[in-house]
Amino acid sequence: MTVLLRPAGTRPAWLYRICAGILVITVAAAVFAPIVAPYEPSAADFAALWQPPSLEHWLGTDHLGRDILSRVIHGAQPSLLGAIALLAFATVLGVLIGVVAAWKRGWVDTVLARITDVMFAFPGLLFVVLVIAVFGRGPATAVIGMGLAFAPVIAKFTRAVALEELARPYVDAYRLQGVGGVELCLRYVVPNLLPTLAGYLVVLFGDGLMSLAALNFLGFGAQPPSSEWGLMVEESRAGVIQGYLAPAIIPGLAIAIVVVATNVVGVRLSDKLAVRP
């Protein structure tokens, strides 16, 4: 998972602004790709194979003569949506497990802890490969499989913060008023956990993006002619051997930049949102 190299408070303010700007630009590229991309992402031009950057193709072309800039812009959408879907699935499952474990405690907590420990013990990629081997490859299977791999991490984090939340006086006050456990958790406990979870999930978003890109690189997720960034790197491997580095390096840089940006912004959000009275 993401490793924070130094305390968030030591990062200069301009770094957060730059990273937030990068994320805004990436999201805008995903939304407005059909408008801003100069070419269709799958439009092949066999007269322009492996072209270097030029005025016609700002980042060059790939092995099919497709414009790299256009493919990177269009690739922002499947890359970001895949990571969002992964986190949404993992968050619902992880928060449910974490809150139930913290509320019930006792044997329920023990059983759920053992289940998440078993899932957590498997390397995420290996676990996803096993899921794909059973249900077949494809974007949806990759998202579900990686979501199951991320859920134990979110569950453990949720349980820890839920235990602290459930120890607050208002919980006992509502219970004395006859508020049921399900209603109390859904109306009060879970909403109060969201600020703490938000920053953590933004950091995990970078991990999810990178993990899905790795699956797509291995051929388990998105399939051609998708311009998903991990798949773009995989399709350009042959060009690296021949000395054409740009088609593989550029989408790889896009992944790395977005992952670092989400890490920095996520830590900042954690610091801002997790301040509790």
MIDO-830984 format. One record per residue: y, z, x of N, C-alpha, C in turn; residue number from 1. Coordinates in nm, 3 decimals, padded with zeros to 5 digits. Atoms other than C-alpha are relative to their C-alpha. Example, Ala and Ser with C-alpha at 12.3 -4.5 7.8 and 13.67 -1.06 7.14 Angstrom:
2
ATOM     n_y     n_z     n_x    ca_y    ca_z    ca_x     c_y     c_z     c_x   i
ATOM -00.119  00.000  00.089 -00.450  00.780  01.230  00.120  00.000  00.090   1
ATOM -00.119 -00.006 -00.082 -00.106  00.714  01.367  00.109  00.073 -00.077   2
% end
This chain:
277
ATOM     n_y     n_z     n_x    ca_y    ca_z    ca_x     c_y     c_z     c_x   i
ATOM -00.119  00.000  00.082  00.000  00.000  00.000  00.126  00.000  00.087   1
ATOM -00.125  00.011 -00.073  00.369 -00.013  00.094  00.026  00.123  00.085   2
ATOM -00.032 -00.109 -00.090  00.468  00.197  00.393  00.150  00.005  00.019   3
ATOM -00.143 -00.016 -00.017  00.822  00.330  00.397  00.029  00.046  00.142   4
ATOM -00.014 -00.022 -00.143  00.940  00.318  00.755  00.100  00.111  00.032   5
ATOM -00.094 -00.107 -00.028  01.228  00.563  00.725  00.056  00.051 -00.131   6
ATOM -00.049 -00.058  00.125  01.390  00.793  00.468  00.103 -00.090 -00.066   7
ATOM -00.089  00.090  00.075  01.577  00.612  00.193  00.147  00.032  00.027   8
ATOM -00.139 -00.038 -00.017  01.895  00.809  00.256  00.063 -00.054  00.127   9
ATOM -00.055  00.050 -00.125  01.933  00.661  00.605  00.029 -00.150 -00.006  10
ATOM -00.023  00.143  00.010  01.949  00.303  00.478  00.145 -00.026 -00.041  11
ATOM -00.139  00.028  00.036  02.302  00.156  00.467  00.009 -00.063 -00.138  12
ATOM -00.018  00.050  00.137  02.445  00.063  00.127 -00.005 -00.152 -00.005  13
ATOM  00.000  00.146  00.004  02.490 -00.302  00.222 -00.141 -00.057 -00.004  14
ATOM  00.138  00.049  00.003  02.114 -00.335  00.270 -00.053 -00.006 -00.144  15
ATOM  00.042  00.000  00.140  02.051 -00.239 -00.093  00.064 -00.115 -00.077  16
ATOM -00.070  00.107  00.071  02.312 -00.485 -00.214 -00.059 -00.136  00.035  17
ATOM  00.059  00.127 -00.041  02.162 -00.767 -00.011 -00.137 -00.019 -00.066  18
ATOM  00.134  00.010  00.059  01.810 -00.691 -00.134  00.007 -00.021 -00.150  19
ATOM -00.017  00.021  00.143  01.927 -00.663 -00.494  00.044 -00.143 -00.028  20
ATOM -00.044  00.139  00.016  02.103 -00.998 -00.454 -00.114 -00.098  00.017  21
ATOM  00.117  00.086 -00.021  01.784 -01.154 -00.320 -00.088 -00.002 -00.125  22
ATOM  00.083 -00.007  00.120  01.592 -01.033 -00.624  00.066 -00.072 -00.117  23
ATOM -00.071  00.070  00.108  01.860 -01.162 -00.861 -00.013 -00.151  00.018  24
ATOM  00.013  00.143 -00.027  01.850 -01.504 -00.694 -00.142 -00.048 -00.028  25
ATOM  00.140  00.037  00.023  01.470 -01.509 -00.708 -00.029 -00.011 -00.148  26
ATOM  00.022  00.004  00.145  01.465 -01.426 -01.078  00.073 -00.120 -00.061  27
ATOM -00.075  00.115  00.051  01.736 -01.687 -01.144 -00.073 -00.130  00.032  28
ATOM  00.076  00.120 -00.035  01.530 -01.946 -00.957 -00.121 -00.018 -00.091  29
ATOM  00.116  00.008  00.088  01.226 -01.860 -01.169  00.040 -00.046 -00.140  30
ATOM -00.043  00.032  00.137  01.423 -01.890 -01.494  00.056 -00.141 -00.010  31
ATOM -00.070  00.128  00.007  01.629 -02.198 -01.413 -00.059 -00.107  00.092  32
ATOM  00.064  00.095 -00.092  01.380 -02.384 -01.190  00.011 -00.144 -00.047  33
ATOM -00.009  00.141  00.041  01.373 -02.701 -01.405  00.140 -00.060  00.017  34
ATOM -00.137  00.050 -00.011  01.752 -02.723 -01.375  00.043 -00.012  00.146  35
ATOM -00.053 -00.005 -00.136  01.816 -02.631 -01.011 -00.090 -00.072  00.102  36
ATOM  00.089  00.066 -00.096  01.509 -02.785 -00.842  00.032 -00.150  00.005  37
ATOM -00.037  00.142 -00.010  01.594 -03.134 -00.708 -00.111 -00.096 -00.040  38
ATOM  00.112  00.087  00.032  01.244 -03.276 -00.772 -00.101  00.074 -00.087  39
ATOM  00.113 -00.061  00.069  00.942 -03.217 -00.990 -00.093  00.060  00.106  40
ATOM  00.080 -00.066 -00.104  00.715 -02.972 -00.804 -00.129 -00.073  00.034  41
ATOM  00.127  00.069 -00.025  00.403 -03.190 -00.839  00.018 -00.150  00.024  42
ATOM -00.027  00.142 -00.022  00.573 -03.526 -00.778 -00.035 -00.039  00.144  43
ATOM  00.044  00.041 -00.133  00.386 -03.683 -00.485  00.071 -00.128  00.044  44
ATOM -00.061  00.120 -00.060  00.543 -03.940 -00.252 -00.075 -00.030  00.129  45
ATOM  00.086  00.026 -00.116  00.286 -04.087 -00.015  00.072 -00.077  00.111  46
ATOM -00.081  00.062 -00.105  00.561 -04.265  00.175  00.082  00.104  00.075  47
ATOM -00.081 -00.106 -00.063  00.712 -03.929  00.273 -00.086  00.122  00.032  48
ATOM  00.090 -00.110 -00.033  00.420 -03.719  00.399  00.051  00.077  00.120  49
ATOM -00.035 -00.087 -00.111  00.498 -03.421  00.624  00.139 -00.030  00.057  50
ATOM -00.135  00.028 -00.046  00.869 -03.504  00.641  00.070  00.127  00.045  51
ATOM -00.078 -00.117 -00.042  01.094 -03.265  00.836  00.121  00.017 -00.092  52
ATOM -00.120 -00.020  00.082  01.405 -03.115  00.672  00.101 -00.112  00.019  53
ATOM -00.097  00.108 -00.004  01.662 -03.379  00.585  00.095  00.016 -00.117  54
ATOM -00.092 -00.005  00.112  01.948 -03.447  00.345 -00.071 -00.030 -00.132  55
ATOM  00.075  00.033  00.121  01.696 -03.589  00.098 -00.095  00.113 -00.040  56
ATOM  00.092 -00.112  00.023  01.444 -03.306  00.134  00.043  00.115  00.092  57
ATOM -00.063 -00.102 -00.082  01.626 -02.995  00.253 -00.100  00.083  00.080  58
ATOM  00.101 -00.077 -00.072  01.307 -02.810  00.352 -00.119 -00.086  00.041  59
ATOM  00.109  00.090 -00.037  01.091 -03.115  00.415 -00.099 -00.021 -00.113  60
ATOM  00.104  00.028  00.098  00.775 -03.228  00.237 -00.135  00.047  00.052  61
ATOM  00.133 -00.046 -00.038  00.408 -03.130  00.235 -00.096 -00.117  00.020  62
ATOM  00.102  00.101 -00.030  00.080 -03.320  00.282 -00.011 -00.108 -00.108  63
ATOM -00.002  00.101  00.106  00.132 -03.506 -00.048  00.139 -00.059 -00.021  64
ATOM -00.137  00.049  00.013  00.499 -03.580  00.007  00.081  00.072 -00.106  65
ATOM -00.073 -00.077  00.101  00.606 -03.315 -00.243  00.112  00.081  00.065  66
ATOM -00.117 -00.070 -00.053  00.946 -03.155 -00.193 -00.027  00.150  00.007  67
ATOM  00.034 -00.141 -00.019  00.895 -02.806 -00.048  00.099  00.091 -00.072  68
ATOM -00.101 -00.082  00.066  01.223 -02.666 -00.179 -00.028  00.009 -00.150  69
ATOM  00.028  00.002  00.144  01.138 -02.772 -00.534 -00.124  00.083 -00.032  70
ATOM  00.123 -00.075  00.025  00.791 -02.623 -00.508  00.022  00.151  00.019  71
ATOM -00.029 -00.142 -00.019  00.922 -02.292 -00.373  00.080  00.055 -00.119  72
ATOM -00.080 -00.045  00.114  01.179 -02.271 -00.654 -00.089  00.014 -00.124  73
ATOM  00.089 -00.007  00.115  00.921 -02.351 -00.922 -00.109  00.106  00.020  74
ATOM  00.103 -00.098 -00.027  00.670 -02.123 -00.751  00.043  00.142 -00.025  75
ATOM -00.048 -00.136  00.028  00.893 -01.822 -00.813 -00.048  00.048 -00.136  76
ATOM  00.039 -00.043  00.135  00.795 -01.823 -01.180 -00.143  00.051 -00.007  77
ATOM  00.137 -00.056  00.007  00.414 -01.795 -01.153 -00.020  00.119  00.093  78
ATOM  00.016 -00.112 -00.093  00.447 -01.561 -00.855  00.054  00.130 -00.061  79
ATOM -00.060 -00.120  00.059  00.681 -01.318 -01.033 -00.070  00.040 -00.130  80
ATOM  00.065 -00.033  00.127  00.514 -01.342 -01.375 -00.138  00.060  00.023  81
ATOM  00.131 -00.056 -00.030  00.175 -01.277 -01.221  00.009  00.146  00.042  82
ATOM -00.017 -00.139 -00.044  00.298 -00.961 -01.049  00.045  00.089 -00.115  83
ATOM -00.045 -00.079  00.115  00.474 -00.846 -01.367 -00.116  00.029 -00.094  84
ATOM  00.116 -00.020  00.088  00.160 -00.899 -01.577 -00.098  00.099  00.061  85
ATOM  00.090 -00.093 -00.070 -00.049 -00.718 -01.317  00.050  00.144 -00.017  86
ATOM -00.054 -00.136  00.008  00.183 -00.417 -01.315  00.002  00.052 -00.143  87
ATOM -00.001 -00.044  00.140  00.214 -00.409 -01.694 -00.137  00.050 -00.041  88
ATOM  00.137 -00.040  00.034 -00.164 -00.395 -01.736 -00.038  00.129  00.073  89
ATOM  00.036 -00.117 -00.079 -00.209 -00.143 -01.454  00.079  00.123 -00.045  90
ATOM -00.083 -00.114  00.042  00.078  00.075 -01.581 -00.050  00.060 -00.130  91
ATOM  00.051 -00.051  00.128 -00.054  00.101 -01.937 -00.127  00.081  00.023  92
ATOM  00.127 -00.068 -00.025 -00.399  00.194 -01.811  00.021  00.125  00.085  93
ATOM -00.020 -00.112 -00.091 -00.280  00.420 -01.529  00.076  00.115 -00.064  94
ATOM -00.077 -00.105  00.066 -00.022  00.609 -01.735 -00.086  00.071 -00.105  95
ATOM  00.089 -00.060  00.100 -00.277  00.663 -02.013 -00.096  00.099  00.065  96
ATOM  00.095 -00.088 -00.069 -00.532  00.807 -01.771  00.071  00.122  00.058  97
ATOM -00.072 -00.109 -00.065 -00.275  01.015 -01.583  00.050  00.105 -00.098  98
ATOM -00.054 -00.095  00.097 -00.114  01.170 -01.891 -00.113  00.077 -00.069  99
ATOM  00.113 -00.067  00.064 -00.448  01.244 -02.061 -00.059  00.105  00.094 100
ATOM  00.056 -00.094 -00.097 -00.580  01.408 -01.743  00.090  00.123  00.016 101
ATOM -00.093 -00.112 -00.017 -00.265  01.621 -01.705  00.006  00.087 -00.126 102
ATOM -00.010 -00.076  00.124 -00.261  01.722 -02.072 -00.127  00.080 -00.028 103
ATOM  00.127 -00.064  00.035 -00.630  01.801 -02.121 -00.045  00.100  00.105 104
ATOM  00.048 -00.082 -00.111 -00.699  01.947 -01.776 -00.152  00.022 -00.013 105
ATOM  00.141 -00.035  00.013 -01.044  02.108 -01.740 -00.094 -00.112  00.036 106
ATOM  00.103  00.099 -00.033 -01.351  01.884 -01.748  00.049 -00.142 -00.021 107
ATOM -00.055  00.134  00.021 -01.154  01.588 -01.884  00.073 -00.047  00.125 108
ATOM -00.072  00.030 -00.123 -00.927  01.599 -01.581 -00.097 -00.030  00.113 109
ATOM  00.099  00.018 -00.107 -01.229  01.632 -01.352 -00.071 -00.135 -00.011 110
ATOM  00.071  00.126  00.020 -01.414  01.336 -01.505  00.090 -00.119  00.032 111
ATOM -00.093  00.110 -00.027 -01.108  01.109 -01.500  00.035 -00.008  00.148 112
ATOM -00.029 -00.001 -00.144 -01.032  01.215 -01.143 -00.113 -00.064  00.079 113
ATOM  00.114  00.059 -00.071 -01.385  01.123 -01.034 -00.006 -00.151 -00.022 114
ATOM  00.001  00.144  00.029 -01.362  00.784 -01.207  00.104 -00.073  00.084 115
ATOM -00.105  00.064 -00.079 -01.031  00.701 -01.041 -00.030  00.008  00.149 116
ATOM  00.037 -00.010 -00.142 -01.163  00.827 -00.705 -00.100 -00.110  00.037 117
ATOM  00.099  00.105 -00.027 -01.459  00.587 -00.730  00.069 -00.136  00.007 118
ATOM -00.073  00.128 -00.001 -01.228  00.297 -00.818  00.091 -00.010  00.121 119
ATOM -00.092 -00.001 -00.113 -00.983  00.400 -00.547 -00.073 -00.018  00.132 120
ATOM  00.077  00.009 -00.124 -01.261  00.413 -00.288 -00.030 -00.144  00.039 121
ATOM  00.025  00.141 -00.030 -01.325  00.039 -00.318  00.127 -00.065  00.052 122
ATOM -00.117  00.080 -00.040 -01.089 -00.187 -00.123  00.043 -00.088 -00.117 123
ATOM -00.050  00.072  00.117 -00.866 -00.351 -00.381 -00.049 -00.143 -00.009 124
ATOM  00.039  00.141  00.000 -00.948 -00.706 -00.276 -00.149 -00.015 -00.031 125
ATOM  00.144  00.006  00.026 -01.323 -00.639 -00.278 -00.028  00.026 -00.147 126
ATOM  00.019 -00.031  00.141 -01.300 -00.486 -00.625  00.035 -00.121 -00.086 127
ATOM -00.042  00.116  00.077 -01.114 -00.791 -00.755 -00.099 -00.114  00.016 128
ATOM  00.099  00.105 -00.023 -01.363 -01.029 -00.595 -00.124  00.024 -00.086 129
ATOM  00.115 -00.033  00.084 -01.643 -00.846 -00.779  00.028 -00.035 -00.146 130
ATOM -00.038  00.033  00.137 -01.455 -00.883 -01.109  00.000 -00.151 -00.020 131
ATOM -00.006  00.145  00.011 -01.395 -01.253 -01.045 -00.139 -00.061  00.006 132
ATOM  00.137  00.050 -00.008 -01.760 -01.303 -00.952 -00.071  00.010 -00.135 133
ATOM  00.063 -00.020  00.131 -01.857 -01.173 -01.298  00.064 -00.088 -00.106 134
ATOM -00.071  00.067  00.110 -01.588 -01.334 -01.515  00.056 -00.137  00.038 135
ATOM -00.050  00.131 -00.040 -01.495 -01.642 -01.311  00.142  00.006  00.053 136
ATOM -00.133  00.001 -00.060 -01.184 -01.738 -01.119  00.104 -00.052 -00.096 137
ATOM -00.112  00.045  00.081 -00.843 -01.806 -01.265  00.113  00.100  00.005 138
ATOM -00.115 -00.091 -00.007 -00.494 -01.655 -01.291 -00.019  00.126 -00.084 139
ATOM  00.016 -00.117  00.087 -00.581 -01.427 -01.585 -00.101  00.098  00.058 140
ATOM  00.100 -00.087 -00.058 -00.893 -01.292 -01.418  00.054  00.071  00.124 141
ATOM -00.059 -00.061 -00.119 -00.703 -01.232 -01.094  00.095  00.112 -00.038 142
ATOM -00.095 -00.103  00.044 -00.432 -01.039 -01.280 -00.074  00.122 -00.052 143
ATOM  00.075 -00.113  00.056 -00.683 -00.826 -01.472 -00.073  00.076  00.110 144
ATOM  00.074 -00.065 -00.108 -00.896 -00.759 -01.164  00.091  00.081  00.091 145
ATOM -00.092 -00.073 -00.086 -00.600 -00.662 -00.948  00.068  00.113 -00.076 146
ATOM -00.055 -00.109  00.081 -00.457 -00.458 -01.238 -00.092  00.119 -00.003 147
ATOM  00.097 -00.109 -00.003 -00.777 -00.256 -01.247  00.001  00.069  00.137 148
ATOM -00.006 -00.059 -00.134 -00.744 -00.204 -00.871  00.125  00.086  00.018 149
ATOM -00.124 -00.075 -00.012 -00.384 -00.080 -00.908  00.004  00.121 -00.093 150
ATOM -00.007 -00.106  00.101 -00.448  00.143 -01.211 -00.029  00.139  00.057 151
ATOM  00.024 -00.135 -00.054 -00.603  00.437 -01.014  00.118  00.055  00.079 152
ATOM -00.117 -00.045 -00.077 -00.297  00.451 -00.786  00.107  00.051 -00.095 153
ATOM -00.100 -00.041  00.098 -00.063  00.467 -01.085 -00.046  00.125 -00.074 154
ATOM  00.053 -00.117  00.071 -00.292  00.717 -01.260  00.020  00.128  00.081 155
ATOM -00.016 -00.119 -00.084 -00.284  00.959 -00.967  00.147  00.041  00.009 156
ATOM -00.143 -00.030 -00.006  00.093  00.933 -00.937  00.048  00.057 -00.133 157
ATOM -00.041 -00.046  00.132  00.139  00.974 -01.313 -00.049  00.142 -00.026 158
ATOM  00.055 -00.134  00.021 -00.089  01.279 -01.324  00.084  00.105  00.073 159
ATOM -00.078 -00.097 -00.079  00.112  01.448 -01.050  00.134  00.030 -00.065 160
ATOM -00.131 -00.025  00.061  00.449  01.399 -01.218 -00.014  00.054 -00.142 161
ATOM  00.022 -00.052  00.135  00.303  01.468 -01.565 -00.028  00.150  00.002 162
ATOM  00.024 -00.143 -00.012  00.177  01.809 -01.452  00.130  00.077  00.014 163
ATOM -00.131 -00.064 -00.015  00.529  01.896 -01.344  00.078 -00.004 -00.130 164
ATOM -00.074  00.013  00.126  00.673  01.766 -01.670 -00.055  00.092 -00.107 165
ATOM  00.063 -00.084  00.102  00.424  01.955 -01.886  00.025  00.149  00.023 166
ATOM -00.031 -00.140 -00.029  00.524  02.279 -01.715  00.141  00.038 -00.043 167
ATOM -00.138 -00.028  00.041  00.879  02.249 -01.851  00.003  00.077 -00.133 168
ATOM -00.005 -00.086  00.121  00.988  02.495 -02.125 -00.001 -00.077 -00.131 169
ATOM -00.010  00.070  00.127  01.055  02.228 -02.387 -00.138 -00.036 -00.056 170
ATOM  00.134  00.034  00.046  00.683  02.141 -02.401 -00.058  00.115 -00.083 171
ATOM  00.049 -00.117  00.075  00.588  02.495 -02.509  00.079  00.018 -00.130 172
ATOM -00.083 -00.015  00.120  00.878  02.498 -02.754 -00.046 -00.095 -00.110 173
ATOM  00.047  00.097  00.100  00.759  02.182 -02.928 -00.139  00.036 -00.050 174
ATOM  00.135 -00.038  00.044  00.400  02.306 -02.934  00.006  00.116 -00.098 175
ATOM -00.015 -00.112  00.092  00.513  02.629 -03.104  00.051 -00.047 -00.137 176
ATOM -00.049  00.055  00.125  00.686  02.414 -03.366 -00.106 -00.082 -00.073 177
ATOM  00.108  00.071  00.065  00.352  02.249 -03.442 -00.009 -00.148  00.033 178
ATOM  00.007  00.141 -00.040  00.410  01.914 -03.269 -00.134 -00.025  00.069 179
ATOM  00.131  00.031 -00.056  00.072  01.757 -03.190  00.008 -00.055  00.141 180
ATOM  00.002  00.045 -00.138 -00.035  01.661 -02.842  00.033 -00.146  00.017 181
ATOM -00.027  00.143 -00.011 -00.029  01.284 -02.900  00.147 -00.029 -00.024 182
ATOM -00.141  00.023  00.030  00.315  01.290 -03.060  00.089  00.055  00.111 183
ATOM -00.081 -00.061 -00.105  00.452  01.523 -02.793  00.001 -00.087  00.125 184
ATOM  00.008  00.083 -00.120  00.328  01.302 -02.511  00.072 -00.132 -00.018 185
ATOM -00.059  00.132  00.021  00.440  00.973 -02.667  00.151  00.007 -00.020 186
ATOM -00.143 -00.007  00.034  00.781  01.091 -02.789  00.084  00.066  00.107 187
ATOM -00.081 -00.079 -00.091  00.887  01.325 -02.513 -00.047 -00.008  00.146 188
ATOM  00.048 -00.008 -00.138  00.664  01.350 -02.206  00.006 -00.135  00.070 189
ATOM  00.003  00.131 -00.065  00.605  00.982 -02.132  00.141 -00.057  00.021 190
ATOM -00.137  00.048 -00.026  00.973  00.880 -02.185  00.069  00.073  00.114 191
ATOM -00.061 -00.075 -00.109  01.076  01.159 -01.948 -00.060 -00.034  00.136 192
ATOM  00.063  00.042 -00.126  00.833  01.026 -01.687  00.051 -00.136  00.047 193
ATOM -00.036  00.138 -00.033  00.972  00.673 -01.700  00.100 -00.014  00.114 194
ATOM -00.091  00.015 -00.113  01.269  00.729 -01.466 -00.069  00.017  00.135 195
ATOM  00.072 -00.021 -00.125  01.037  00.864 -01.196 -00.095 -00.116  00.028 196
ATOM  00.095  00.110 -00.016  00.782  00.588 -01.257  00.069 -00.131  00.035 197
ATOM -00.066  00.130 -00.014  01.040  00.308 -01.257  00.014 -00.042  00.146 198
ATOM -00.018  00.035 -00.141  01.129  00.319 -00.888 -00.133 -00.023  00.069 199
ATOM  00.132  00.015 -00.061  00.765  00.365 -00.790 -00.063 -00.134 -00.038 200
ATOM  00.058  00.126  00.045  00.662  00.063 -00.997  00.070 -00.120  00.064 201
ATOM -00.070  00.108 -00.068  00.932 -00.152 -00.839 -00.056 -00.020  00.141 202
ATOM  00.062  00.010 -00.132  00.786 -00.071 -00.498 -00.139 -00.064 -00.011 203
ATOM  00.134  00.058  00.020  00.436 -00.150 -00.630  00.007 -00.147 -00.037 204
ATOM -00.015  00.141  00.035  00.569 -00.481 -00.760 -00.016 -00.088  00.123 205
ATOM  00.016  00.076 -00.124  00.595 -00.603 -00.402 -00.144 -00.005  00.044 206
ATOM  00.142 -00.002 -00.034  00.238 -00.494 -00.338 -00.079 -00.094 -00.090 207
ATOM  00.070  00.087  00.093  00.124 -00.673 -00.651  00.024 -00.146  00.028 208
ATOM -00.033  00.138 -00.035  00.305 -00.992 -00.555 -00.079 -00.046  00.121 209
ATOM  00.072  00.034 -00.123  00.150 -00.987 -00.209 -00.150 -00.009 -00.024 210
ATOM  00.144 -00.001  00.027 -00.198 -00.904 -00.341 -00.042 -00.125 -00.078 211
ATOM  00.032  00.120  00.075 -00.193 -01.187 -00.594  00.013 -00.125  00.087 212
ATOM -00.014  00.113 -00.091 -00.067 -01.425 -00.328 -00.123 -00.013  00.090 213
ATOM  00.122  00.002 -00.082 -00.366 -01.326 -00.112 -00.117 -00.055 -00.079 214
ATOM  00.108  00.053  00.084 -00.604 -01.394 -00.402  00.015 -00.150 -00.021 215
ATOM -00.022  00.143  00.018 -00.444 -01.732 -00.465 -00.027 -00.076  00.129 216
ATOM  00.029  00.062 -00.129 -00.466 -01.810 -00.095 -00.151 -00.019  00.020 217
ATOM  00.145  00.007 -00.012 -00.840 -01.739 -00.112 -00.064 -00.090 -00.106 218
ATOM  00.052  00.090  00.102 -00.875 -01.967 -00.415 -00.054  00.067 -00.123 219
ATOM  00.053 -00.073  00.114 -00.955 -01.696 -00.671  00.094  00.001 -00.120 220
ATOM -00.098 -00.009  00.108 -00.637 -01.720 -00.878  00.050 -00.135 -00.045 221
ATOM -00.060  00.126  00.042 -00.398 -02.007 -00.941 -00.068 -00.118  00.068 222
ATOM  00.064  00.120 -00.051 -00.537 -02.356 -00.893  00.101 -00.114  00.005 223
ATOM -00.090  00.116 -00.004 -00.368 -02.686 -00.796  00.009 -00.066 -00.138 224
ATOM -00.120  00.024 -00.083 -00.126 -02.833 -00.886  00.105  00.111 -00.007 225
ATOM -00.095 -00.110  00.006  00.036 -02.489 -00.932  00.076  00.012  00.132 226
ATOM -00.082 -00.020 -00.120  00.321 -02.418 -00.690  00.015  00.149  00.033 227
ATOM -00.001 -00.143 -00.035  00.243 -02.044 -00.667  00.003  00.013  00.151 228
ATOM -00.027 -00.006 -00.143  00.349 -01.929 -00.322 -00.125  00.019  00.085 229
ATOM  00.122 -00.019 -00.078  00.012 -01.803 -00.199 -00.084 -00.125  00.006 230
ATOM  00.075  00.126  00.003 -00.155 -02.126 -00.308  00.067 -00.105  00.087 231
ATOM -00.071  00.095 -00.088  00.116 -02.326 -00.128 -00.037  00.022  00.145 232
ATOM  00.039 -00.029 -00.138  00.029 -02.148  00.196 -00.141 -00.052  00.027 233
ATOM  00.138  00.044 -00.019 -00.341 -02.222  00.147 -00.009 -00.152  00.011 234
ATOM  00.006  00.147  00.000 -00.281 -02.592  00.075  00.058 -00.059  00.128 235
ATOM -00.067  00.053 -00.120 -00.075 -02.625  00.395 -00.070  00.041  00.129 236
ATOM  00.069 -00.045 -00.122 -00.331 -02.476  00.636 -00.033 -00.116  00.093 237
ATOM  00.035  00.115 -00.085 -00.443 -02.818  00.757  00.121 -00.050  00.077 238
ATOM -00.121  00.046 -00.068 -00.084 -02.906  00.841  00.037  00.087  00.118 239
ATOM -00.029 -00.090 -00.112 -00.050 -02.599  01.065 -00.075 -00.046  00.124 240
ATOM  00.080  00.048 -00.114 -00.329 -02.732  01.287  00.061 -00.125  00.060 241
ATOM -00.061  00.124 -00.048 -00.147 -03.064  01.310  00.143  00.019  00.048 242
ATOM -00.135 -00.028 -00.049  00.182 -02.896  01.395  00.107  00.000 -00.107 243
ATOM -00.097 -00.003  00.110  00.347 -02.912  01.051  00.003  00.142 -00.057 244
ATOM -00.001 -00.142  00.032  00.443 -02.547  01.011  00.079  00.034 -00.125 245
ATOM -00.092 -00.036  00.108  00.718 -02.554  00.748 -00.067  00.016 -00.136 246
ATOM  00.060 -00.016  00.134  00.500 -02.612  00.437 -00.075  00.131 -00.018 247
ATOM  00.070 -00.128  00.011  00.304 -02.294  00.515  00.094  00.117  00.025 248
ATOM -00.088 -00.111 -00.037  00.578 -02.080  00.670  00.101  00.031 -00.109 249
ATOM -00.108 -00.023  00.097  00.842 -02.128  00.400 -00.046  00.081 -00.121 250
ATOM  00.046 -00.088  00.110  00.640 -01.996  00.101 -00.044  00.137  00.049 251
ATOM  00.036 -00.130 -00.056  00.506 -01.722  00.328  00.123  00.087  00.021 252
ATOM -00.126 -00.074 -00.015  00.863 -01.622  00.410  00.054  00.045 -00.135 253
ATOM -00.045 -00.038  00.134  00.948 -01.623  00.040 -00.073  00.126 -00.047 254
ATOM  00.078 -00.118  00.037  00.667 -01.375 -00.023  00.049  00.122  00.076 255
ATOM -00.039 -00.113 -00.084  00.769 -01.153  00.269  00.139  00.052 -00.038 256
ATOM -00.137 -00.041  00.032  01.139 -01.150  00.176  00.005  00.075 -00.132 257
ATOM -00.001 -00.065  00.131  01.075 -01.062 -00.189 -00.070  00.135  00.007 258
ATOM  00.071 -00.128 -00.013  00.826 -00.789 -00.093  00.090  00.104  00.066 259
ATOM -00.090 -00.094 -00.067  01.073 -00.627  00.148  00.115  00.039 -00.092 260
ATOM -00.113 -00.029  00.090  01.356 -00.657 -00.105 -00.041  00.096 -00.111 261
ATOM  00.045 -00.090  00.107  01.154 -00.491 -00.382 -00.030  00.139  00.055 262
ATOM  00.025 -00.131 -00.062  01.051 -00.215 -00.142  00.130  00.078  00.014 263
ATOM -00.128 -00.068 -00.022  01.410 -00.134 -00.052  00.064  00.039 -00.133 264
ATOM -00.061 -00.030  00.130  01.538 -00.158 -00.410 -00.081  00.107 -00.073 265
ATOM  00.084 -00.099  00.067  01.241  00.043 -00.539  00.025  00.140  00.051 266
ATOM -00.030 -00.132 -00.057  01.311  00.330 -00.301  00.136  00.049 -00.047 267
ATOM -00.134 -00.038  00.047  01.676  00.326 -00.401 -00.006  00.046 -00.146 268
ATOM  00.013 -00.040  00.139  01.582  00.338 -00.770 -00.069  00.134 -00.014 269
ATOM  00.069 -00.128  00.005  01.343  00.623 -00.704  00.096  00.115  00.029 270
ATOM -00.096 -00.103 -00.033  01.623  00.822 -00.542  00.100  00.023 -00.114 271
ATOM -00.102 -00.011  00.104  01.867  00.747 -00.825 -00.056  00.055 -00.131 272
ATOM  00.055 -00.032  00.131  01.635  00.787 -01.125 -00.081  00.128 -00.004 273
ATOM  00.089 -00.114 -00.001  01.413  01.069 -01.012  00.072  00.133  00.011 274
ATOM -00.077 -00.125 -00.005  01.693  01.325 -00.998 -00.014  00.070 -00.134 275
ATOM  00.027 -00.072  00.125  01.588  01.581 -01.257  00.088  00.124 -00.008 276
ATOM -00.084 -00.120  00.016  01.803  01.863 -01.402 -00.082  00.124  00.025 277
% end
